[in-house]
Amino acid sequence: MSKPYEISIAGRKIGAAHEPYIICELSGNHNGSLDRALALVDAAADTGCDAIKLQTYTADTITMKSDRPEFQLKGGLWDGYSLYDLYDEAHTPWDWHAPLFERAKQRGVTMFSSPFDDTAVDLLNDLGAPAFKIASFELIDLPLVAYAASKGKPLIMSTGMANADEIEAAVRTARQYGTGEFVLLHCVSQYPAAIEDANVRTVPDLGERFQCPSGLSDHTFGAGASVASIALGGCVIEKHFTLARADGGPDSGFSLEPAEFAALVRDCKDAWKALGHVHYDTLGSERTSKTFRRSLYVVKDVKKGERLTKENVRSIRPGLGLPPVRLWDVLGRTASRDLTRGEPLANDMVSD
């Protein structure tokens, strides 16, 4: 790793010291249309995201056609599908990848993908993908992790369903076969995931435990979990994207629309900016406000030699007089000259 808790993808540094890296996941929301896929790239670029991610598989590279019950889906978004039919419908055809990568390049946005077998790794490597994403379901496929790592590019690995030992095995494999540059993303592999299950406190723990940048692959509704993870020290967010949920699509139900995704980007980056650093000094931007803090003022006319009391000297705003703590010192002392209501109290106005 180039330095602890920091990696670089396509020249963009990723780590807690840098703005959050926001990945726009297109998945299968192209709905089988290359034109729609290209429109998704354009709309994603307009949100201000840092990267756009595809998924690179065919039904035959990710599963097999079978009537056995374990290959059939029951309940949830994909109820009634077989694995084969779902992936056949949702996959991004391999001959679309080159035009999609070219469109992302034209829009100035990094593009990479999740490979699901070695042939997908080879395709993406030939296209110049600057990183590989290992999906949660593939994290335990250590030969795939090793092959992707062997291409000498950073890995982003989601950890949904994985226990600590399985994550450790994937990390060890990435370090053994690759550059050692990787990011771990906490993930709840439910679609959508309940906000109560987000457990984003896991995000900083991943980074500390495995000494790497960490973040969140977020399947919850909205942006709350993503922003919370940034506030806790996460530095990467991955979120699914669609042109419109009403258009349908395999992942549309838990994907953000363009305006929502743009707000996610803004809110995550604002949350990171708000973290700042620990300080107890007056900021430059606060200096003009200091004028309006409290201070001691003459609130009734006082003749020379007359005693200062709570009736004629008070702590009020603005802050041009003696500090309020001096009230204890000046009460009972006498005016060194005539004092006029509205004057800020100063040392030379009080007798010794």
C-alpha positions as CSV (number, residue, x, y, z in Angstrom):
1,M,0.0,0.0,0.0
2,S,1.3,3.4,-0.9
3,K,0.6,4.7,2.6
4,P,-1.6,3.4,5.4
5,Y,-5.3,4.1,4.9
6,E,-4.8,5.7,1.4
7,I,-4.9,4.4,-2.1
8,S,-5.2,6.0,-5.5
9,I,-7.5,5.2,-8.4
10,A,-6.9,6.9,-11.8
11,G,-4.9,9.6,-10.0
12,R,-7.6,10.3,-7.4
13,K,-6.5,9.8,-3.8
14,I,-8.9,7.9,-1.6
15,G,-8.7,8.0,2.1
16,A,-10.1,9.8,5.2
17,A,-7.9,12.8,4.4
18,H,-9.6,13.4,1.1
19,E,-13.1,14.1,-0.1
20,P,-15.3,11.1,-0.2
21,Y,-15.2,8.9,-3.3
22,I,-18.7,8.4,-4.6
23,I,-19.4,5.5,-6.9
24,C,-22.5,5.5,-9.0
25,E,-23.6,1.9,-9.6
26,L,-25.5,1.4,-12.9
27,S,-26.1,-2.3,-12.4
28,G,-28.9,-3.6,-14.7
29,N,-31.0,-0.4,-14.7
30,H,-30.3,0.0,-18.4
31,N,-33.3,-2.3,-19.0
32,G,-31.7,-3.9,-22.0
33,S,-31.1,-0.8,-24.0
34,L,-27.6,0.5,-24.9
35,D,-29.1,4.0,-25.5
36,R,-30.5,4.0,-22.0
37,A,-27.1,2.8,-20.6
38,L,-25.4,5.7,-22.3
39,A,-28.0,8.0,-21.0
40,L,-27.4,6.6,-17.5
41,V,-23.6,7.4,-17.9
42,D,-24.5,11.0,-18.9
43,A,-26.9,11.5,-16.0
44,A,-24.5,9.9,-13.6
45,A,-21.7,12.2,-14.7
46,D,-24.0,15.2,-14.1
47,T,-24.5,14.3,-10.5
48,G,-20.8,15.0,-9.7
49,C,-20.0,11.4,-8.8
50,D,-16.3,10.3,-8.8
51,A,-16.8,7.0,-10.6
52,I,-19.4,5.0,-12.5
53,K,-19.5,1.2,-12.0
54,L,-20.8,-1.6,-14.2
55,Q,-21.3,-5.3,-13.6
56,T,-19.5,-7.6,-16.0
57,Y,-21.0,-11.0,-16.4
58,T,-23.3,-13.1,-18.5
59,A,-25.9,-15.6,-17.2
60,D,-23.5,-18.4,-18.1
61,T,-20.5,-16.9,-16.3
62,I,-22.4,-16.2,-13.0
63,T,-24.7,-19.2,-12.8
64,M,-26.2,-22.1,-14.8
65,K,-29.6,-22.9,-16.3
66,S,-31.3,-25.3,-14.0
67,D,-34.8,-26.2,-12.8
68,R,-33.5,-27.3,-9.4
69,P,-35.2,-25.4,-6.5
70,E,-32.0,-23.8,-5.2
71,F,-31.8,-21.9,-8.6
72,Q,-35.3,-20.4,-8.1
73,L,-35.9,-17.1,-6.3
74,K,-38.8,-16.7,-3.9
75,G,-39.8,-13.4,-2.2
76,G,-38.3,-10.0,-2.5
77,L,-37.8,-7.9,-5.6
78,W,-37.0,-10.8,-7.8
79,D,-39.7,-13.3,-6.8
80,G,-40.5,-15.9,-9.4
81,Y,-37.2,-15.5,-11.4
82,S,-34.7,-18.2,-11.8
83,L,-31.1,-17.1,-11.2
84,Y,-30.3,-17.7,-14.8
85,D,-33.3,-15.7,-16.1
86,L,-32.6,-12.8,-13.7
87,Y,-29.0,-12.5,-14.7
88,D,-29.8,-13.0,-18.4
89,E,-32.2,-10.0,-18.2
90,A,-30.0,-7.8,-16.0
91,H,-26.5,-8.3,-17.5
92,T,-24.7,-5.6,-19.4
93,P,-23.7,-7.2,-22.8
94,W,-19.9,-7.3,-23.2
95,D,-20.0,-5.5,-26.5
96,W,-21.6,-2.5,-24.7
97,H,-18.6,-2.1,-22.4
98,A,-16.3,-0.3,-24.9
99,P,-18.9,2.4,-25.8
100,L,-19.8,2.9,-22.2
101,F,-16.1,3.3,-21.2
102,E,-15.6,5.7,-24.0
103,R,-18.7,7.8,-23.0
104,A,-17.4,7.9,-19.4
105,K,-14.0,9.1,-20.7
106,Q,-15.7,11.8,-22.7
107,R,-17.6,13.0,-19.6
108,G,-14.4,13.0,-17.5
109,V,-15.6,10.3,-15.1
110,T,-13.7,7.2,-14.0
111,M,-15.4,3.9,-15.0
112,F,-14.7,0.4,-13.7
113,S,-16.7,-2.7,-13.1
114,S,-17.3,-5.8,-11.0
115,P,-16.0,-8.9,-12.8
116,F,-17.6,-12.2,-11.9
117,D,-15.1,-14.5,-13.5
118,D,-11.6,-14.5,-15.0
119,T,-12.8,-13.7,-18.5
120,A,-14.5,-10.6,-17.2
121,V,-11.3,-9.5,-15.5
122,D,-9.5,-9.9,-18.8
123,L,-12.1,-7.9,-20.7
124,L,-12.0,-5.0,-18.2
125,N,-8.2,-5.1,-18.0
126,D,-8.1,-4.8,-21.8
127,L,-10.4,-1.8,-21.6
128,G,-8.1,-0.1,-19.2
129,A,-10.3,-0.2,-16.1
130,P,-8.2,1.4,-13.3
131,A,-9.7,-0.8,-10.5
132,F,-11.8,-3.9,-10.0
133,K,-14.8,-4.1,-7.7
134,I,-15.3,-7.5,-5.9
135,A,-19.0,-7.9,-5.1
136,S,-20.1,-9.2,-1.7
137,F,-21.3,-12.6,-3.1
138,E,-17.9,-13.1,-4.7
139,L,-15.7,-12.1,-1.7
140,I,-15.3,-15.8,-0.8
141,D,-14.2,-16.7,-4.3
142,L,-10.5,-16.3,-3.5
143,P,-9.3,-17.5,-6.9
144,L,-11.3,-14.7,-8.5
145,V,-9.9,-12.2,-5.9
146,A,-6.4,-13.4,-6.6
147,Y,-6.8,-13.2,-10.4
148,A,-8.2,-9.6,-10.2
149,A,-5.4,-8.6,-7.8
150,S,-2.8,-10.1,-10.1
151,K,-3.5,-7.4,-12.7
152,G,-1.8,-4.9,-10.4
153,K,-4.8,-2.6,-9.9
154,P,-6.6,-1.6,-6.7
155,L,-9.5,-3.6,-5.5
156,I,-12.7,-2.4,-3.9
157,M,-14.2,-5.3,-2.0
158,S,-17.7,-5.4,-0.5
159,T,-18.1,-7.5,2.6
160,G,-21.9,-8.3,2.7
161,M,-22.6,-11.6,4.5
162,A,-18.9,-12.1,5.2
163,N,-17.6,-12.8,8.7
164,A,-14.3,-11.5,10.0
165,D,-12.4,-14.6,9.0
166,E,-13.7,-14.5,5.5
167,I,-12.8,-10.8,5.2
168,E,-9.4,-11.6,6.5
169,A,-8.9,-14.3,3.9
170,A,-9.9,-11.9,1.1
171,V,-7.6,-9.2,2.4
172,R,-4.7,-11.7,2.7
173,T,-5.3,-12.9,-0.9
174,A,-5.4,-9.3,-2.2
175,R,-2.1,-8.5,-0.5
176,Q,-0.5,-11.7,-1.6
177,Y,-1.4,-11.6,-5.3
178,G,-1.6,-7.8,-5.9
179,T,-0.3,-4.4,-5.0
180,G,-1.9,-4.5,-1.6
181,E,-4.0,-1.4,-2.5
182,F,-7.7,-2.1,-1.6
183,V,-10.8,-0.6,0.0
184,L,-13.3,-2.5,2.1
185,L,-16.9,-1.6,1.9
186,H,-19.3,-2.5,4.6
187,C,-22.5,-3.8,3.0
188,V,-25.8,-5.3,4.0
189,S,-26.8,-7.8,1.2
190,Q,-30.5,-7.1,1.3
191,Y,-32.2,-5.3,-1.5
192,P,-33.4,-2.9,-0.2
193,A,-31.7,-3.0,3.2
194,A,-33.5,-1.7,6.3
195,I,-31.9,1.4,7.8
196,E,-31.9,-0.3,11.2
197,D,-29.6,-3.0,9.8
198,A,-27.1,-0.5,8.3
199,N,-24.7,-0.7,11.3
200,V,-22.4,1.9,9.8
201,R,-20.2,1.9,12.9
202,T,-18.7,-1.1,11.2
203,V,-17.2,1.2,8.5
204,P,-14.4,2.7,10.7
205,D,-13.8,-0.6,12.4
206,L,-13.1,-2.2,9.0
207,G,-10.5,0.4,8.3
208,E,-8.8,0.0,11.6
209,R,-8.9,-3.7,11.7
210,F,-7.6,-4.3,8.2
211,Q,-5.5,-1.1,7.9
212,C,-7.1,0.2,4.7
213,P,-9.6,2.9,3.5
214,S,-13.1,1.8,4.2
215,G,-16.6,2.9,3.2
216,L,-20.2,1.7,2.5
217,S,-22.0,-0.1,-0.2
218,D,-25.4,1.3,0.6
219,H,-28.6,-0.5,-0.3
220,T,-30.9,1.5,2.1
221,F,-33.4,4.0,0.9
222,G,-32.2,7.6,0.9
223,A,-28.8,9.0,1.9
224,G,-28.9,8.9,5.7
225,A,-26.7,5.8,6.1
226,S,-24.1,7.1,3.5
227,V,-23.8,10.5,5.2
228,A,-23.5,8.8,8.7
229,S,-20.7,6.6,7.4
230,I,-18.7,9.6,6.2
231,A,-19.2,11.3,9.5
232,L,-17.7,8.2,11.1
233,G,-14.6,8.3,8.9
234,G,-15.7,6.3,5.8
235,C,-14.2,7.6,2.5
236,V,-16.0,5.6,-0.2
237,I,-19.8,5.4,-0.9
238,E,-21.3,3.1,-3.5
239,K,-25.0,3.6,-4.4
240,H,-27.3,2.3,-7.1
241,F,-28.6,4.7,-9.7
242,T,-31.5,4.9,-12.1
243,L,-33.0,7.5,-14.4
244,A,-36.4,6.9,-12.9
245,R,-37.7,4.2,-10.4
246,A,-41.0,4.3,-12.3
247,D,-39.2,2.9,-15.4
248,G,-38.6,-0.4,-13.5
249,G,-35.5,-2.5,-13.8
250,P,-33.8,-5.1,-11.7
251,D,-32.4,-2.7,-9.0
252,S,-34.7,0.3,-9.6
253,G,-36.6,-0.2,-6.3
254,F,-33.5,0.7,-4.2
255,S,-31.8,3.0,-6.6
256,L,-31.5,6.8,-6.5
257,E,-32.8,9.1,-9.2
258,P,-30.5,11.8,-10.7
259,A,-31.6,14.7,-8.3
260,E,-31.4,12.3,-5.3
261,F,-27.9,11.1,-6.3
262,A,-26.7,14.7,-6.8
263,A,-27.9,15.5,-3.3
264,L,-26.2,12.4,-2.0
265,V,-22.9,13.5,-3.5
266,R,-23.3,17.0,-2.1
267,D,-24.3,15.9,1.4
268,C,-21.5,13.3,1.7
269,K,-18.9,15.8,0.6
270,D,-20.4,18.5,2.9
271,A,-20.3,16.0,5.8
272,W,-16.6,15.4,5.2
273,K,-15.9,19.1,5.0
274,A,-17.8,19.6,8.3
275,L,-15.6,17.2,10.1
276,G,-12.6,19.5,9.9
277,H,-10.2,19.1,12.8
278,V,-10.2,19.6,16.5
279,H,-9.7,23.2,17.5
280,Y,-10.7,25.7,20.2
281,D,-9.4,28.9,18.7
282,T,-11.5,31.6,17.0
283,L,-11.8,31.0,13.3
284,G,-11.2,33.9,10.9
285,S,-14.8,33.6,9.8
286,E,-15.9,34.1,13.5
287,R,-13.9,37.3,14.1
288,T,-16.6,39.7,13.1
289,S,-19.1,37.8,15.2
290,K,-17.0,38.4,18.3
291,T,-18.2,42.0,18.2
292,F,-21.7,40.8,19.2
293,R,-20.6,38.8,22.3
294,R,-21.6,40.2,25.7
295,S,-19.6,42.9,27.4
296,L,-20.1,45.6,30.1
297,Y,-22.0,48.7,29.2
298,V,-23.2,51.8,31.0
299,V,-27.0,51.4,31.0
300,K,-27.8,54.6,33.0
301,D,-26.0,57.9,33.2
302,V,-23.5,57.9,36.0
303,K,-21.9,61.1,37.6
304,K,-18.3,61.3,38.4
305,G,-17.6,59.7,41.8
306,E,-20.9,57.8,41.8
307,R,-20.8,54.1,42.6
308,L,-21.2,51.5,39.8
309,T,-24.1,49.1,40.5
310,K,-26.1,46.5,38.8
311,E,-28.6,49.2,37.9
312,N,-26.2,51.3,35.9
313,V,-23.7,48.7,34.5
314,R,-24.8,45.5,32.9
315,S,-23.5,42.7,30.7
316,I,-25.2,43.0,27.4
317,R,-24.5,42.7,23.7
318,P,-22.4,43.9,21.8
319,G,-18.9,43.1,22.8
320,L,-16.9,46.4,22.8
321,G,-16.7,46.9,26.6
322,L,-14.9,45.1,29.3
323,P,-15.5,41.3,29.4
324,P,-18.5,40.2,31.5
325,V,-16.2,38.5,34.1
326,R,-15.0,42.1,35.1
327,L,-18.4,42.9,36.5
328,W,-17.4,41.4,39.9
329,D,-14.4,43.8,39.9
330,V,-16.2,47.1,39.0
331,L,-19.3,46.8,41.1
332,G,-19.0,49.1,44.1
333,R,-16.2,51.2,42.6
334,T,-16.8,54.7,41.5
335,A,-16.9,56.4,38.1
336,S,-13.7,58.3,37.2
337,R,-15.7,60.7,35.1
338,D,-19.3,61.3,34.0
339,L,-20.5,58.2,32.2
340,T,-23.2,58.3,29.5
341,R,-25.8,55.7,29.0
342,G,-24.8,53.5,26.0
343,E,-21.0,53.8,26.5
344,P,-19.0,50.6,26.5
345,L,-17.3,50.4,30.0
346,A,-13.5,50.7,29.8
347,N,-10.7,50.5,32.5
348,D,-10.1,54.3,32.5
349,M,-13.8,54.9,33.3
350,V,-13.5,53.2,36.7
351,S,-11.6,54.7,39.7
352,D,-8.8,52.8,41.3
